[in-house]
Amino acid sequence: MVERVRHSFPDLNPQGGRPSAYSADQKALALRLYTTVGPREASRATGVPHETIKTWARRQGLRMEAIDYKRDTRDLMVASRQVRREEIRSKMLDAIDEGLRRMFTPYVDYAGRDARRVEYDLPPAEAFRGFAQAVATMLRELRTELGETTKSIDVTFRAQVDAVARTYGLDPDDVLAEAERIAAEASTVVVDGSARAV
């Protein structure tokens, strides 16, 4: 029977097997980097393949300490989304302000075939309703974005009118009269040249 003889060469792996392609210093550096910056960065810094570094780390029971790339990436994405959502909320508030402003300022329209310019002191009923619907939709969307309930709140119509009037420095009675005029127009239909209540 042939006896197997093991020679002790300095470049052999201490556990036996083929010679190590990396020095003990390279391995120590790669493992130190693995625990702090992860296998890919350790590989870039040392030239040792990242799979080799991961194998060494697994055999020695090492774990990456502070860096969890997936968590860090996720946290960065969440923070980025939060910043973007804040920007969107700000734009939504600006759009709501603009819609409310347009409801109570002079209005310009273009009518007829020749598209002649027509100016009104306040928007006509259809435009006023359009602005009001846009504002209501934006408010509902903003409240949804902020996590508030979107169910109707028990606030009287007069209280809403007072709030809008205060916001724009208007007389609440004038705003209420305009709202009633618009509601009356909305409930009237012209059929065969005569107005009928709906």
N, CA and C atoms as an extended XYZ file, in Angstrom:
594
Properties=species:S:1:pos:R:3:atomname:S:1:resname:S:1:resid:I:1 pbc="F F F"
N         0.846       -1.158        0.000 N   MET     1
C         0.000        0.000        0.000 CA  MET     1
C         0.899        1.231        0.000 C   MET     1
N         0.475        2.244       -0.774 N   VAL     2
C         1.266        3.460       -0.901 CA  VAL     2
C         0.816        4.442        0.163 C   VAL     2
N         1.805        4.902        0.853 N   GLU     3
C         1.497        5.866        1.905 CA  GLU     3
C         1.486        7.266        1.298 C   GLU     3
N         0.469        7.997        1.648 N   ARG     4
C         0.337        9.346        1.137 CA  ARG     4
C         1.186       10.270        1.982 C   ARG     4
N         2.003       11.044        1.332 N   VAL     5
C         2.888       11.942        2.058 CA  VAL     5
C         2.416       13.375        1.788 C   VAL     5
N         2.317       14.109        2.817 N   ARG     6
C         1.914       15.501        2.668 CA  ARG     6
C         3.144       16.364        2.893 C   ARG     6
N         3.397       17.184        1.901 N   HIS     7
C         4.527       18.088        2.014 CA  HIS     7
C         4.039       19.416        2.556 C   HIS     7
N         4.843       20.051        3.265 N   SER     8
C         4.483       21.324        3.853 CA  SER     8
C         5.197       22.441        3.090 C   SER     8
N         4.484       22.986        2.105 N   PHE     9
C         5.024       24.121        1.358 CA  PHE     9
C         4.359       25.390        1.878 C   PHE     9
N         5.065       26.501        1.925 N   PRO    10
C         4.484       27.719        2.473 CA  PRO    10
C         3.315       28.263        1.649 C   PRO    10
N         3.231       27.972        0.356 N   ASP    11
C         2.152       28.541       -0.450 CA  ASP    11
C         0.909       27.650       -0.490 C   ASP    11
N         0.931       26.528        0.252 N   LEU    12
C        -0.251       25.675        0.288 CA  LEU    12
C        -1.267       26.218        1.280 C   LEU    12
N        -2.502       25.956        0.981 N   ASN    13
C        -3.573       26.300        1.887 CA  ASN    13
C        -3.376       25.498        3.169 C   ASN    13
N        -3.430       26.114        4.358 N   PRO    14
C        -3.171       25.388        5.595 CA  PRO    14
C        -4.139       24.240        5.828 C   PRO    14
N        -5.321       24.286        5.224 N   GLN    15
C        -6.290       23.210        5.394 CA  GLN    15
C        -6.043       22.094        4.394 C   GLN    15
N        -5.027       22.224        3.598 N   GLY    16
C        -4.736       21.225        2.578 CA  GLY    16
C        -5.316       21.670        1.250 C   GLY    16
N        -5.015       20.958        0.221 N   GLY    17
C        -5.556       21.290       -1.085 CA  GLY    17
C        -4.602       22.127       -1.893 C   GLY    17
N        -5.116       22.770       -2.870 N   ARG    18
C        -4.266       23.518       -3.796 CA  ARG    18
C        -3.667       24.754       -3.143 C   ARG    18
N        -2.632       25.252       -3.734 N   PRO    19
C        -2.002       26.454       -3.178 CA  PRO    19
C        -2.953       27.641       -3.233 C   PRO    19
N        -2.872       28.499       -2.247 N   SER    20
C        -3.708       29.695       -2.212 CA  SER    20
C        -3.173       30.725       -3.188 C   SER    20
N        -4.098       31.327       -3.939 N   ALA    21
C        -3.710       32.358       -4.899 CA  ALA    21
C        -3.600       33.721       -4.220 C   ALA    21
N        -4.022       33.793       -2.971 N   TYR    22
C        -4.044       35.071       -2.267 CA  TYR    22
C        -3.263       34.948       -0.971 C   TYR    22
N        -2.552       35.991       -0.654 N   SER    23
C        -1.763       35.980        0.581 CA  SER    23
C        -2.688       36.129        1.783 C   SER    23
N        -2.144       35.834        2.946 N   ALA    24
C        -2.909       35.973        4.186 CA  ALA    24
C        -3.305       37.434        4.393 C   ALA    24
N        -2.435       38.364        4.004 N   ASP    25
C        -2.753       39.793        4.139 CA  ASP    25
C        -3.917       40.190        3.232 C   ASP    25
N        -3.905       39.662        1.986 N   GLN    26
C        -5.000       39.954        1.060 CA  GLN    26
C        -6.318       39.412        1.613 C   GLN    26
N        -6.268       38.222        2.132 N   LYS    27
C        -7.464       37.595        2.670 CA  LYS    27
C        -7.978       38.371        3.884 C   LYS    27
N        -7.070       38.759        4.770 N   ALA    28
C        -7.470       39.515        5.968 CA  ALA    28
C        -8.103       40.848        5.577 C   ALA    28
N        -7.481       41.530        4.603 N   LEU    29
C        -8.018       42.810        4.143 CA  LEU    29
C        -9.389       42.605        3.510 C   LEU    29
N        -9.518       41.592        2.669 N   ALA    30
C       -10.797       41.324        2.002 CA  ALA    30
C       -11.890       41.040        3.022 C   ALA    30
N       -11.583       40.261        4.049 N   LEU    31
C       -12.581       39.942        5.067 CA  LEU    31
C       -12.929       41.149        5.929 C   LEU    31
N       -11.928       41.982        6.232 N   ARG    32
C       -12.200       43.208        7.000 CA  ARG    32
C       -13.124       44.126        6.200 C   ARG    32
N       -12.833       44.274        4.904 N   LEU    33
C       -13.688       45.099        4.045 CA  LEU    33
C       -15.080       44.490        3.891 C   LEU    33
N       -15.135       43.164        3.814 N   TYR    34
C       -16.434       42.482        3.693 CA  TYR    34
C       -17.368       42.883        4.831 C   TYR    34
N       -16.832       42.925        6.060 N   THR    35
C       -17.689       43.228        7.208 CA  THR    35
C       -18.137       44.683        7.242 C   THR    35
N       -17.380       45.568        6.582 N   THR    36
C       -17.747       46.985        6.651 CA  THR    36
C       -18.434       47.518        5.396 C   THR    36
N       -18.004       47.049        4.206 N   VAL    37
C       -18.582       47.615        2.985 CA  VAL    37
C       -19.251       46.592        2.090 C   VAL    37
N       -19.175       45.313        2.439 N   GLY    38
C       -19.838       44.297        1.658 CA  GLY    38
C       -18.912       43.620        0.660 C   GLY    38
N       -19.339       42.479        0.112 N   PRO    39
C       -18.469       41.671       -0.741 CA  PRO    39
C       -18.085       42.332       -2.066 C   PRO    39
N       -18.986       43.038       -2.682 N   ARG    40
C       -18.661       43.632       -3.985 CA  ARG    40
C       -17.627       44.745       -3.864 C   ARG    40
N       -17.791       45.599       -2.875 N   GLU    41
C       -16.809       46.670       -2.674 CA  GLU    41
C       -15.465       46.087       -2.231 C   GLU    41
N       -15.512       45.056       -1.388 N   ALA    42
C       -14.269       44.395       -0.973 CA  ALA    42
C       -13.573       43.794       -2.178 C   ALA    42
N       -14.354       43.222       -3.089 N   SER    43
C       -13.788       42.650       -4.308 CA  SER    43
C       -13.143       43.726       -5.172 C   SER    43
N       -13.813       44.849       -5.315 N   ARG    44
C       -13.252       45.951       -6.115 CA  ARG    44
C       -11.943       46.460       -5.523 C   ARG    44
N       -11.901       46.518       -4.194 N   ALA    45
C       -10.713       47.063       -3.535 CA  ALA    45
C        -9.535       46.094       -3.537 C   ALA    45
N        -9.803       44.777       -3.475 N   THR    46
C        -8.716       43.804       -3.324 CA  THR    46
C        -8.418       42.995       -4.570 C   THR    46
N        -9.371       42.944       -5.505 N   GLY    47
C        -9.181       42.128       -6.695 CA  GLY    47
C        -9.550       40.676       -6.496 C   GLY    47
N       -10.014       40.324       -5.314 N   VAL    48
C       -10.451       38.959       -5.022 CA  VAL    48
C       -11.918       38.860       -5.438 C   VAL    48
N       -12.314       37.805       -6.168 N   PRO    49
C       -13.714       37.677       -6.570 CA  PRO    49
C       -14.652       37.716       -5.365 C   PRO    49
N       -15.783       38.387       -5.531 N   HIS    50
C       -16.705       38.559       -4.396 CA  HIS    50
C       -17.245       37.223       -3.903 C   HIS    50
N       -17.431       36.256       -4.783 N   GLU    51
C       -17.902       34.935       -4.342 CA  GLU    51
C       -16.855       34.262       -3.443 C   GLU    51
N       -15.578       34.457       -3.772 N   THR    52
C       -14.497       33.897       -2.943 CA  THR    52
C       -14.525       34.547       -1.560 C   THR    52
N       -14.693       35.855       -1.545 N   ILE    53
C       -14.751       36.574       -0.258 CA  ILE    53
C       -15.942       36.085        0.560 C   ILE    53
N       -17.093       35.906       -0.085 N   LYS    54
C       -18.274       35.421        0.636 CA  LYS    54
C       -18.047       34.009        1.177 C   LYS    54
N       -17.357       33.186        0.419 N   THR    55
C       -17.047       31.825        0.897 CA  THR    55
C       -16.142       31.890        2.125 C   THR    55
N       -15.081       32.711        2.057 N   TRP    56
C       -14.186       32.857        3.207 CA  TRP    56
C       -14.967       33.335        4.429 C   TRP    56
N       -15.824       34.324        4.223 N   ALA    57
C       -16.583       34.886        5.341 CA  ALA    57
C       -17.526       33.845        5.936 C   ALA    57
N       -18.193       33.092        5.087 N   ARG    58
C       -19.114       32.063        5.570 CA  ARG    58
C       -18.367       31.011        6.389 C   ARG    58
N       -17.198       30.593        5.914 N   ARG    59
C       -16.397       29.581        6.632 CA  ARG    59
C       -15.935       30.095        7.989 C   ARG    59
N       -15.702       31.396        8.098 N   GLN    60
C       -15.247       31.961        9.373 CA  GLN    60
C       -16.409       32.490       10.214 C   GLN    60
N       -17.628       32.374        9.706 N   GLY    61
C       -18.801       32.822       10.456 CA  GLY    61
C       -18.926       34.329       10.530 C   GLY    61
N       -18.357       35.035        9.589 N   LEU    62
C       -18.437       36.501        9.590 CA  LEU    62
C       -19.734       36.968        8.962 C   LEU    62
N       -20.182       38.118        9.411 N   ARG    63
C       -21.378       38.750        8.845 CA  ARG    63
C       -21.055       40.213        8.569 C   ARG    63
N       -21.743       40.766        7.610 N   MET    64
C       -21.572       42.199        7.357 CA  MET    64
C       -22.149       42.949        8.545 C   MET    64
N       -21.440       43.965        8.997 N   GLU    65
C       -21.859       44.672       10.201 CA  GLU    65
C       -22.925       45.717        9.927 C   GLU    65
N       -22.511       46.836        9.407 N   ALA    66
C       -23.381       48.003        9.360 CA  ALA    66
C       -24.122       48.165        8.045 C   ALA    66
N       -23.673       47.532        7.003 N   ILE    67
C       -24.235       47.860        5.705 CA  ILE    67
C       -25.232       46.807        5.269 C   ILE    67
N       -26.420       47.246        5.075 N   ASP    68
C       -27.451       46.408        4.482 CA  ASP    68
C       -27.895       47.172        3.246 C   ASP    68
N       -27.342       46.788        2.105 N   TYR    69
C       -27.564       47.558        0.882 CA  TYR    69
C       -29.036       47.657        0.513 C   TYR    69
N       -29.760       46.565        0.663 N   LYS    70
C       -31.176       46.594        0.310 CA  LYS    70
C       -31.933       47.550        1.208 C   LYS    70
N       -31.639       47.495        2.513 N   ARG    71
C       -32.319       48.396        3.450 CA  ARG    71
C       -31.959       49.838        3.157 C   ARG    71
N       -30.663       50.101        2.935 N   ASP    72
C       -30.232       51.468        2.651 CA  ASP    72
C       -30.864       52.001        1.376 C   ASP    72
N       -30.924       51.164        0.346 N   THR    73
C       -31.539       51.568       -0.910 CA  THR    73
C       -33.018       51.836       -0.711 C   THR    73
N       -33.676       50.948        0.021 N   ARG    74
C       -35.104       51.127        0.297 CA  ARG    74
C       -35.343       52.417        1.087 C   ARG    74
N       -34.532       52.659        2.105 N   ASP    75
C       -34.679       53.871        2.906 CA  ASP    75
C       -34.472       55.120        2.053 C   ASP    75
N       -33.491       55.073        1.165 N   LEU    76
C       -33.241       56.200        0.268 CA  LEU    76
C       -34.426       56.432       -0.662 C   LEU    76
N       -35.000       55.344       -1.179 N   MET    77
C       -36.160       55.475       -2.061 CA  MET    77
C       -37.360       56.034       -1.306 C   MET    77
N       -37.566       55.573       -0.073 N   VAL    78
C       -38.682       56.062        0.739 CA  VAL    78
C       -38.506       57.556        1.015 C   VAL    78
N       -37.293       57.965        1.376 N   ALA    79
C       -37.029       59.383        1.641 CA  ALA    79
C       -37.248       60.211        0.381 C   ALA    79
N       -36.814       59.696       -0.750 N   SER    80
C       -36.993       60.400       -2.019 CA  SER    80
C       -38.476       60.552       -2.339 C   SER    80
N       -39.234       59.482       -2.105 N   ARG    81
C       -40.681       59.553       -2.346 CA  ARG    81
C       -41.347       60.545       -1.413 C   ARG    81
N       -40.910       60.598       -0.148 N   GLN    82
C       -41.500       61.539        0.801 CA  GLN    82
C       -41.260       62.978        0.366 C   GLN    82
N       -40.058       63.258       -0.105 N   VAL    83
C       -39.748       64.605       -0.589 CA  VAL    83
C       -40.638       64.929       -1.783 C   VAL    83
N       -40.756       63.975       -2.704 N   ARG    84
C       -41.588       64.176       -3.903 CA  ARG    84
C       -43.042       64.383       -3.517 C   ARG    84
N       -43.534       63.610       -2.545 N   ARG    85
C       -44.923       63.770       -2.115 CA  ARG    85
C       -45.155       65.132       -1.472 C   ARG    85
N       -44.182       65.617       -0.718 N   GLU    86
C       -44.303       66.950       -0.141 CA  GLU    86
C       -44.389       68.009       -1.248 C   GLU    86
N       -43.583       67.834       -2.297 N   GLU    87
C       -43.638       68.752       -3.438 CA  GLU    87
C       -45.010       68.702       -4.099 C   GLU    87
N       -45.547       67.496       -4.254 N   ILE    88
C       -46.864       67.340       -4.874 CA  ILE    88
C       -47.940       67.980       -4.001 C   ILE    88
N       -47.857       67.768       -2.694 N   ARG    89
C       -48.840       68.385       -1.784 CA  ARG    89
C       -48.801       69.900       -1.896 C   ARG    89
N       -47.598       70.440       -1.970 N   SER    90
C       -47.453       71.887       -2.105 CA  SER    90
C       -48.084       72.379       -3.406 C   SER    90
N       -47.859       71.645       -4.489 N   LYS    91
C       -48.452       72.020       -5.782 CA  LYS    91
C       -49.974       71.890       -5.746 C   LYS    91
N       -50.459       70.868       -5.030 N   MET    92
C       -51.912       70.710       -4.912 CA  MET    92
C       -52.520       71.896       -4.163 C   MET    92
N       -51.870       72.322       -3.099 N   LEU    93
C       -52.359       73.494       -2.365 CA  LEU    93
C       -52.334       74.739       -3.236 C   LEU    93
N       -51.275       74.889       -4.028 N   ASP    94
C       -51.205       76.028       -4.955 CA  ASP    94
C       -52.345       75.979       -5.968 C   ASP    94
N       -52.645       74.780       -6.489 N   ALA    95
C       -53.731       74.626       -7.464 CA  ALA    95
C       -55.086       74.942       -6.819 C   ALA    95
N       -55.277       74.531       -5.576 N   ILE    96
C       -56.522       74.829       -4.865 CA  ILE    96
C       -56.649       76.332       -4.677 C   ILE    96
N       -55.573       76.982       -4.246 N   ASP    97
C       -55.601       78.443       -4.091 CA  ASP    97
C       -55.933       79.132       -5.410 C   ASP    97
N       -55.324       78.659       -6.491 N   GLU    98
C       -55.568       79.250       -7.806 CA  GLU    98
C       -57.023       79.067       -8.225 C   GLU    98
N       -57.588       77.892       -7.988 N   GLY    99
C       -58.988       77.648       -8.320 CA  GLY    99
C       -59.917       78.545       -7.526 C   GLY    99
N       -59.651       78.674       -6.228 N   LEU   100
C       -60.472       79.563       -5.397 CA  LEU   100
C       -60.339       81.018       -5.838 C   LEU   100
N       -59.120       81.428       -6.179 N   ARG   101
C       -58.909       82.799       -6.640 CA  ARG   101
C       -59.699       83.063       -7.924 C   ARG   101
N       -59.671       82.115       -8.832 N   ARG   102
C       -60.359       82.294      -10.110 CA  ARG   102
C       -61.873       82.340       -9.958 C   ARG   102
N       -62.398       81.740       -8.897 N   MET   103
C       -63.846       81.761       -8.683 CA  MET   103
C       -64.344       83.172       -8.387 C   MET   103
N       -63.480       84.054       -7.896 N   PHE   104
C       -63.918       85.373       -7.451 CA  PHE   104
C       -63.149       86.510       -8.106 C   PHE   104
N       -62.602       86.274       -9.281 N   THR   105
C       -61.881       87.325      -10.004 CA  THR   105
C       -62.469       87.450      -11.406 C   THR   105
N       -62.162       88.553      -12.101 N   PRO   106
C       -62.680       88.717      -13.467 CA  PRO   106
C       -62.319       87.512      -14.337 C   PRO   106
N       -63.211       87.238      -15.278 N   TYR   107
C       -63.091       86.047      -16.103 CA  TYR   107
C       -63.107       86.457      -17.575 C   TYR   107
N       -62.257       85.860      -18.357 N   VAL   108
C       -62.192       86.150      -19.789 CA  VAL   108
C       -62.557       84.892      -20.554 C   VAL   108
N       -63.426       85.066      -21.550 N   ASP   109
C       -63.828       83.937      -22.389 CA  ASP   109
C       -63.774       84.408      -23.844 C   ASP   109
N       -63.776       83.473      -24.757 N   TYR   110
C       -63.784       83.784      -26.184 CA  TYR   110
C       -65.003       83.103      -26.774 C   TYR   110
N       -65.878       83.905      -27.416 N   ALA   111
C       -67.159       83.383      -27.875 CA  ALA   111
C       -67.357       83.627      -29.363 C   ALA   111
N       -68.195       82.813      -29.949 N   GLY   112
C       -68.565       82.993      -31.355 CA  GLY   112
C       -67.538       82.455      -32.315 C   GLY   112
N       -67.932       82.518      -33.611 N   ARG   113
C       -67.045       82.021      -34.659 CA  ARG   113
C       -65.756       82.823      -34.762 C   ARG   113
N       -65.901       84.116      -34.535 N   ASP   114
C       -64.717       84.982      -34.651 CA  ASP   114
C       -63.910       85.028      -33.349 C   ASP   114
N       -64.305       84.242      -32.377 N   ALA   115
C       -63.614       84.141      -31.093 CA  ALA   115
C       -63.382       85.516      -30.478 C   ALA   115
N       -64.461       86.269      -30.368 N   ARG   116
C       -64.335       87.601      -29.761 CA  ARG   116
C       -64.160       87.462      -28.257 C   ARG   116
N       -63.391       88.349      -27.714 N   ARG   117
C       -63.061       88.334      -26.286 CA  ARG   117
C       -64.233       88.895      -25.486 C   ARG   117
N       -64.661       88.130      -24.482 N   VAL   118
C       -65.755       88.552      -23.606 CA  VAL   118
C       -65.207       88.534      -22.188 C   VAL   118
N       -65.386       89.662      -21.475 N   GLU   119
C       -64.899       89.752      -20.096 CA  GLU   119
C       -66.081       89.847      -19.140 C   GLU   119
N       -65.983       89.127      -18.041 N   TYR   120
C       -67.012       89.133      -17.003 CA  TYR   120
C       -66.370       89.599      -15.698 C   TYR   120
N       -67.166       90.269      -14.841 N   ASP   121
C       -66.649       90.665      -13.525 CA  ASP   121
C       -66.334       89.439      -12.682 C   ASP   121
N       -67.194       88.443      -12.769 N   LEU   122
C       -66.998       87.154      -12.106 CA  LEU   122
C       -67.253       86.064      -13.139 C   LEU   122
N       -66.732       84.885      -12.927 N   PRO   123
C       -66.969       83.810      -13.894 CA  PRO   123
C       -68.456       83.519      -14.043 C   PRO   123
N       -68.903       83.211      -15.247 N   PRO   124
C       -70.297       82.795      -15.405 CA  PRO   124
C       -70.528       81.474      -14.669 C   PRO   124
N       -71.784       81.110      -14.522 N   ALA   125
C       -72.147       79.947      -13.709 CA  ALA   125
C       -71.384       78.683      -14.107 C   ALA   125
N       -71.293       78.398      -15.392 N   GLU   126
C       -70.631       77.177      -15.823 CA  GLU   126
C       -69.148       77.172      -15.441 C   GLU   126
N       -68.490       78.297      -15.627 N   ALA   127
C       -67.074       78.379      -15.262 CA  ALA   127
C       -66.904       78.311      -13.748 C   ALA   127
N       -67.803       78.991      -13.014 N   PHE   128
C       -67.752       78.969      -11.549 CA  PHE   128
C       -67.889       77.526      -11.044 C   PHE   128
N       -68.871       76.799      -11.621 N   ARG   129
C       -69.064       75.390      -11.245 CA  ARG   129
C       -67.817       74.571      -11.562 C   ARG   129
N       -67.220       74.824      -12.710 N   GLY   130
C       -66.009       74.098      -13.091 CA  GLY   130
C       -64.883       74.328      -12.099 C   GLY   130
N       -64.693       75.596      -11.706 N   PHE   131
C       -63.659       75.897      -10.714 CA  PHE   131
C       -63.986       75.230       -9.383 C   PHE   131
N       -65.271       75.303       -8.981 N   ALA   132
C       -65.685       74.716       -7.708 CA  ALA   132
C       -65.470       73.203       -7.711 C   ALA   132
N       -65.811       72.547       -8.822 N   GLN   133
C       -65.609       71.097       -8.904 CA  GLN   133
C       -64.125       70.748       -8.879 C   GLN   133
N       -63.321       71.537       -9.571 N   ALA   134
C       -61.879       71.284       -9.581 CA  ALA   134
C       -61.301       71.451       -8.176 C   ALA   134
N       -61.714       72.493       -7.480 N   VAL   135
C       -61.235       72.731       -6.116 CA  VAL   135
C       -61.680       71.588       -5.198 C   VAL   135
N       -62.947       71.182       -5.323 N   ALA   136
C       -63.453       70.094       -4.479 CA  ALA   136
C       -62.681       68.799       -4.745 C   ALA   136
N       -62.416       68.509       -6.006 N   THR   137
C       -61.659       67.304       -6.352 CA  THR   137
C       -60.246       67.375       -5.788 C   THR   137
N       -59.583       68.521       -5.961 N   MET   138
C       -58.218       68.671       -5.444 CA  MET   138
C       -58.189       68.563       -3.923 C   MET   138
N       -59.173       69.145       -3.247 N   LEU   139
C       -59.236       69.031       -1.783 CA  LEU   139
C       -59.410       67.580       -1.357 C   LEU   139
N       -60.288       66.865       -2.056 N   ARG   140
C       -60.508       65.454       -1.737 CA  ARG   140
C       -59.220       64.650       -1.948 C   ARG   140
N       -58.531       64.904       -3.060 N   GLU   141
C       -57.278       64.197       -3.339 CA  GLU   141
C       -56.197       64.551       -2.315 C   GLU   141
N       -56.137       65.823       -1.938 N   LEU   142
C       -55.155       66.250       -0.940 CA  LEU   142
C       -55.438       65.582        0.399 C   LEU   142
N       -56.695       65.535        0.777 N   ARG   143
C       -57.055       64.890        2.034 CA  ARG   143
C       -56.725       63.405        2.000 C   ARG   143
N       -56.931       62.769        0.860 N   THR   144
C       -56.556       61.363        0.711 CA  THR   144
C       -55.052       61.213        0.854 C   THR   144
N       -54.302       62.086        0.196 N   GLU   145
C       -52.833       62.056        0.255 CA  GLU   145
C       -52.344       62.250        1.690 C   GLU   145
N       -53.026       63.077        2.459 N   LEU   146
C       -52.631       63.345        3.839 CA  LEU   146
C       -53.133       62.273        4.806 C   LEU   146
N       -53.908       61.321        4.282 N   GLY   147
C       -54.406       60.240        5.120 CA  GLY   147
C       -55.644       60.603        5.915 C   GLY   147
N       -56.301       61.698        5.553 N   GLU   148
C       -57.519       62.099        6.249 CA  GLU   148
C       -58.711       61.379        5.648 C   GLU   148
N       -59.782       61.359        6.383 N   THR   149
C       -61.003       60.754        5.872 CA  THR   149
C       -61.561       61.614        4.742 C   THR   149
N       -62.163       60.969        3.758 N   THR   150
C       -62.749       61.741        2.659 CA  THR   150
C       -64.264       61.708        2.723 C   THR   150
N       -64.798       61.176        3.809 N   LYS   151
C       -66.249       61.221        3.986 CA  LYS   151
C       -66.643       62.663        4.245 C   LYS   151
N       -67.868       62.988        3.873 N   SER   152
C       -68.297       64.381        4.037 CA  SER   152
C       -68.304       64.759        5.515 C   SER   152
N       -67.885       65.969        5.762 N   ILE   153
C       -67.810       66.485        7.129 CA  ILE   153
C       -69.096       67.233        7.428 C   ILE   153
N       -69.551       67.140        8.651 N   ASP   154
C       -70.797       67.790        9.029 CA  ASP   154
C       -70.549       69.275        9.291 C   ASP   154
N       -70.469       70.039        8.198 N   VAL   155
C       -70.278       71.488        8.280 CA  VAL   155
C       -71.389       72.112        7.467 C   VAL   155
N       -71.993       73.147        7.993 N   THR   156
C       -73.097       73.773        7.264 CA  THR   156
C       -72.569       74.507        6.048 C   THR   156
N       -73.449       74.654        5.066 N   PHE   157
C       -73.087       75.363        3.845 CA  PHE   157
C       -72.689       76.803        4.175 C   PHE   157
N       -73.397       77.409        5.088 N   ARG   158
C       -73.100       78.799        5.459 CA  ARG   158
C       -71.691       78.914        6.054 C   ARG   158
N       -71.274       77.910        6.846 N   ALA   159
C       -69.933       77.930        7.433 CA  ALA   159
C       -68.873       77.824        6.340 C   ALA   159
N       -69.142       77.009        5.311 N   GLN   160
C       -68.205       76.904        4.196 CA  GLN   160
C       -68.114       78.219        3.431 C   GLN   160
N       -69.273       78.844        3.214 N   VAL   161
C       -69.299       80.130        2.515 CA  VAL   161
C       -68.525       81.176        3.317 C   VAL   161
N       -68.736       81.200        4.617 N   ASP   162
C       -68.020       82.154        5.473 CA  ASP   162
C       -66.508       81.943        5.401 C   ASP   162
N       -66.082       80.681        5.378 N   ALA   163
C       -64.650       80.379        5.318 CA  ALA   163
C       -64.045       80.859        4.000 C   ALA   163
N       -64.737       80.610        2.892 N   VAL   164
C       -64.238       81.061        1.587 CA  VAL   164
C       -64.198       82.589        1.545 C   VAL   164
N       -65.243       83.222        2.039 N   ALA   165
C       -65.301       84.687        2.028 CA  ALA   165
C       -64.171       85.285        2.869 C   ALA   165
N       -63.917       84.706        4.054 N   ARG   166
C       -62.824       85.185        4.903 CA  ARG   166
C       -61.486       85.047        4.196 C   ARG   166
N       -61.289       83.908        3.519 N   THR   167
C       -60.023       83.646        2.836 CA  THR   167
C       -59.718       84.719        1.806 C   THR   167
N       -60.756       85.171        1.097 N   TYR   168
C       -60.529       86.134        0.012 CA  TYR   168
C       -61.015       87.537        0.334 C   TYR   168
N       -61.345       87.790        1.584 N   GLY   169
C       -61.724       89.138        2.002 CA  GLY   169
C       -63.016       89.613        1.349 C   GLY   169
N       -63.949       88.699        1.148 N   LEU   170
C       -65.224       89.043        0.515 CA  LEU   170
C       -66.332       89.084        1.553 C   LEU   170
N       -67.430       89.701        1.176 N   ASP   171
C       -68.596       89.729        2.038 CA  ASP   171
C       -69.313       88.394        1.929 C   ASP   171
N       -69.501       87.673        3.040 N   PRO   172
C       -70.146       86.356        2.979 CA  PRO   172
C       -71.534       86.391        2.344 C   PRO   172
N       -72.285       87.492        2.571 N   ASP   173
C       -73.630       87.586        1.986 CA  ASP   173
C       -73.557       87.661        0.464 C   ASP   173
N       -72.539       88.370       -0.071 N   ASP   174
C       -72.372       88.444       -1.528 CA  ASP   174
C       -72.016       87.070       -2.107 C   ASP   174
N       -71.137       86.360       -1.426 N   VAL   175
C       -70.744       85.022       -1.889 CA  VAL   175
C       -71.945       84.087       -1.847 C   VAL   175
N       -72.731       84.147       -0.772 N   LEU   176
C       -73.916       83.305       -0.644 CA  LEU   176
C       -74.929       83.641       -1.739 C   LEU   176
N       -75.136       84.922       -2.020 N   ALA   177
C       -76.065       85.324       -3.080 CA  ALA   177
C       -75.596       84.785       -4.435 C   ALA   177
N       -74.292       84.866       -4.709 N   GLU   178
C       -73.746       84.352       -5.973 CA  GLU   178
C       -73.924       82.837       -6.055 C   GLU   178
N       -73.688       82.148       -4.954 N   ALA   179
C       -73.856       80.700       -4.933 CA  ALA   179
C       -75.321       80.318       -5.165 C   ALA   179
N       -76.246       81.062       -4.566 N   GLU   180
C       -77.675       80.797       -4.764 CA  GLU   180
C       -78.085       81.075       -6.206 C   GLU   180
N       -77.529       82.141       -6.813 N   ARG   181
C       -77.824       82.465       -8.210 CA  ARG   181
C       -77.348       81.332       -9.113 C   ARG   181
N       -76.148       80.831       -8.833 N   ILE   182
C       -75.590       79.728       -9.634 CA  ILE   182
C       -76.444       78.477       -9.465 C   ILE   182
N       -76.866       78.197       -8.235 N   ALA   183
C       -77.704       77.019       -7.983 CA  ALA   183
C       -79.036       77.154       -8.712 C   ALA   183
N       -79.599       78.365       -8.722 N   ALA   184
C       -80.867       78.592       -9.426 CA  ALA   184
C       -80.684       78.380      -10.925 C   ALA   184
N       -79.579       78.876      -11.486 N   GLU   185
C       -79.315       78.681      -12.913 CA  GLU   185
C       -79.117       77.202      -13.227 C   GLU   185
N       -78.456       76.504      -12.321 N   ALA   186
C       -78.185       75.082      -12.552 CA  ALA   186
C       -79.458       74.258      -12.501 C   ALA   186
N       -80.478       74.745      -11.784 N   SER   187
C       -81.719       73.983      -11.675 CA  SER   187
C       -82.761       74.442      -12.688 C   SER   187
N       -82.375       75.296      -13.642 N   THR   188
C       -83.290       75.775      -14.665 CA  THR   188
C       -82.834       75.260      -16.022 C   THR   188
N       -83.775       74.744      -16.802 N   VAL   189
C       -83.469       74.216      -18.121 CA  VAL   189
C       -84.324       74.971      -19.132 C   VAL   189
N       -83.737       75.321      -20.257 N   VAL   190
C       -84.478       75.997      -21.312 CA  VAL   190
C       -84.958       74.939      -22.297 C   VAL   190
N       -86.279       74.843      -22.444 N   VAL   191
C       -86.893       73.896      -23.368 CA  VAL   191
C       -87.824       74.669      -24.282 C   VAL   191
N       -87.624       74.549      -25.587 N   ASP   192
C       -88.445       75.247      -26.587 CA  ASP   192
C       -88.536       76.734      -26.298 C   ASP   192
N       -87.428       77.338      -25.902 N   GLY   193
C       -87.395       78.788      -25.702 CA  GLY   193
C       -87.937       79.254      -24.381 C   GLY   193
N       -88.425       78.359      -23.504 N   SER   194
C       -88.947       78.821      -22.220 CA  SER   194
C       -88.192       78.126      -21.080 C   SER   194
N       -87.965       78.863      -20.000 N   ALA   195
C       -87.214       78.336      -18.861 CA  ALA   195
C       -88.148       77.528      -17.969 C   ALA   195
N       -87.685       76.379      -17.556 N   ARG   196
C       -88.462       75.527      -16.643 CA  ARG   196
C       -87.566       75.078      -15.502 C   ARG   196
N       -88.132       75.025      -14.301 N   ALA   197
C       -87.369       74.563      -13.132 CA  ALA   197
C       -87.240       73.048      -13.197 C   ALA   197
N       -86.106       72.562      -12.732 N   VAL   198
C       -85.880       71.124      -12.737 CA  VAL   198
C       -86.302       70.532      -11.424 C   VAL   198
